[in-house]
């Protein structure tokens, strides 16, 4: 997905982008060591 498409999704489909952000943060959290967390 291109950045412009993602930005369009954020501006047009708020519910979709919120779900996308939650899933992306969850994936990032899984990929991040427990002792080094950038998401509180």
Buried (B, 14 or more C-beta within 10 A) or exposed (E): EEEEEBEEBBEEEEEEBEEBEEEEEEEEEEEEEEEEEEEE
